[in-house]
Amino acid sequence: MNNQGRIATRIIVGLLLVLFGSGCGSIKESFDGATSTLTEGIDNATSAIGLGNDEAYEEGKTYLEAQAYDQAILKFEEALKENPDDTRIQTDLAQAKSFAAAQHFERGKALTEKHEINGALIAFEKATSYQPANTTYATRYQQEKEKYAKLKGEILRLVQEGEESKQWDQSIRGLESMKRYESSFPELATHIQHTRQQASEYHEGRSDAHLHQQAFQEAAQEIQKAAEYDQNSSISLKNKARHHLLLAKQAWDQNKYFLGYEEMQKSLEFEPQNPEIKKFHAHLVDQWTDILYNEAVQDQNTGNLQGAKDKLSRISKLKPGYLNVESLLSELQGNLAATYYTKADSLMRQEDRTRLGLALANYLIVREQHDSQYQDLEEKIALVKKMLLEEVQLRIAVHFDNKSSESGAGGVVYNQLLDRLRNSERLKNLTLIDREVIDQILQEQALGQGFLDPSTSPQVKKIKGAHGGIFGEVLRARVKETGRDQPTFGSSTYVSGTRLVPNPEYEPRRQAVGSARQDMVLAQQELTNAEVQSKQSQANMMATQQQLNQSPGSQKSQAPIAIGSILQGLGSVAGVKAARSRLTNAQNRLRFSEDELARTPPTLEEEITDSFRYPIYDLKLEGEVMLAYRFVNFTTSEVGDSKTITKTDEILDRYVQGDPGKGVNSDPNELPAKEEFLQKLLAQAIEGAAQAIEDKMANFSESYYEEGKKAEEHGLEEEAIENYMRYMYSTSDLSASTVQHANQYIYDKMGVLIIRRKT
């Protein structure tokens, strides 16, 4: 039986109890029981036609309004199970499904744009399930399923292609191009890693095969490819080892045996247990030992005793007990020190000091023999080093004039430039001669007033050891500030006070309270009238019941009268219930209106505004420094071209004379002082000049290298060694390739390293 059937039954039972149930109990009890049953039936009927409170349906409507369509659908379906014929629920459910389908469809499209195929599939499936008749939804869902299957198949195809064709690059590129779908295919990362590992193992195996065949170029190339695919420690070590192995082979083929041996040692450091590398290492050692022995014998025969000793010593370390190496070393030891010591002393006795570098090289060879009979050796080495450094030392005079409007600028530039050059790490052997010393010497030599300039500078070469001079001028040094005499003005509105004004919300709320009170009085009157009417109806029903009790035989004939009386009584009960509900609502409205009025002040505080006009200064600080200088070579009397260094800068700042009390914060003048700004520009210009001078002076030692190189090319061995020695003791960059060349040349000719290699 449905709800409506049960309700009708309750009403009929109530009427029968009233009509025929008077035989037991009082009239009032019969009336009250009937009234209760009928009232319950009426209430249920009211609920059944939509006037009651269906909790699931109401929750569904709340979700629908909040656009939570999936939750709304669940609640509407729950409500529809209880009331399957309710058209309102059916309508709202259909609307919720329509909205939910559209929502999921749009979400699916958004996820597709983000390449989140799995999420898109779920969204499109939801949309289709809510609106199965919608062809747009169904078509898009089918397309997305096909796309998913196609992508999955492409991933598997690329993996298989790499394994079968060994086209690893193409396979990996294809897989990595699909990484945007990784959220839908989490196995993609595993496939890429596995393919890389397979590729690395493949090329590693090919490298091992080439190494076994002593195809070092191919072995290095293959292991490099393996390392590109997989950077694990084992592959990395093999890559380094075979790279150095290839370098060793290349050096060996070019007869660079020492370099080849060093690269071979590095190769063994990274892969010490590889039998192929160990075998090639042993082969190189055997070959190099034979070559060194033949060269040592040749050096001994030509008088290069130190070279012979170095080669025999190396053989002794490479292959102890090789032929007669130990006896030859013993024989050389006795003659070597005396020969070079005598030659060094002879060179030191020359008055022109043109062979100090060669003398030092000979003394250094003697030191390496560790012969105790030369007690004064270290003193002689120290002396010749000192003399050599004096010879290669660069002595420069500096002079700056001021031709700018800034008083004292020339002195500032002169002093700061001297300090900067003295502290330069690039100018290893630079001595700066003070201007006062130069002027004094010039006065003593009767050169004008002792003023140093390009015209008198050639005479300065008479000054002991002076090589050149730097002559400069401060052409411009100025700073200018603008903007203080032409301010603009700003305006700001600020609160200068307050005043009380009527609250526009107060009067409507006061009227609402009056209206609510009137409604409550009317509702109270209606309730009183309804209660009086209800009592009258009850009295009428009791009178009717008494008549029926007094005339039992006439109950059936009096049934219409009884039913009318009962219905009248029920109506009066419903009227009381409705009147009481209206009174409750009126009381609630009155309380709400009174609360609103209590929270509403009759007046409001209103702000009084005013305008504030204030000056704005757009300040600008401009500065310029210009230096000019030239280099004069005192030795050659060559006057270099004039060089100019210009530094300019400007700083902008906004200065506002504000008043925080009027809503305008002051913006202070943050421009630096003119003197500070000028000093900054001078420092920048001095730094620019110093760097240019450094570049010029740092190349001074290069002339020794150039002379040494010319002598080497013409076969002038001693002259080449002398200039190379002077170059190495004057340059600041001992890591330069030219220094390495000079060092190697002296070692090749004399068997001594002036600059030791770091180990």
Secondary structure, 3 states (H helix, E strand, C coil): CCHHHHHHHHHHHHHHHHHHCCCCCCHHHHHHHHHHHHHHHHHHHHHHHHHCCCHHHHHHHHHHHCCCHHHHHHHHHHHHHHCCCCHHHHHHHHHHHHHHHHHHHHHHHHHHHCCCHHHHHHHHHHHHHHCCCCHHHHHHHHHHHHHHHHHHHHHHHHHHHHHHHCCHHHHHHHHHHCHHHCCCCCHHHHHHHHHHHHHHHHHHHHHHHHHHCCCHHHHHHHHHHHHHHCCCHHHHHHHHHHHHHHHHHHHHHCCCHHHHHHHHHHHHHHCCCCHHHHHHHHHHHHHHHHHHHHHHHHHHHHCCHHHHHHHHHHHHHHCCCCCCHHHHHHHHHHHHHHHHHHHHHHHHCCCCCCCHHHHHHHHHHHHCCCCCCCCCHHHHHHHHHHHHHHHHCEEEEEEEEECCCCCCHHHHHHHHHHHHHHCCCCCCCEEEECHHHHHHHHHHCCCCCCCCCCCCHHHHHHCCCCCEEEEEEEEEEEEEEECCCCCEEEEEEEEEEEEEEECCCHHHHHHHHHHHHHHHHHHHHHHHHHHHHHHHHHHHHHHHHHHHHHCHHHCCCCHHHHHHHHHHHHHHHHHHHHHHHHHHHHHHHHHHHHHHHHCCCCEEEEEEEEEEEEEEEEEEEEEEEEEEEEEEECCCCEECCCEEEEEEEEEEEEEECCEHHHCECCECCCCCCHHHHHHHHHHHHHHHHHHHHHHHHHHHHHHHHHHHHHHHHCCCHHHHHHHHHHHHCCCCCCCCHHHHHHHHHHHHHHCCCCCCCCC
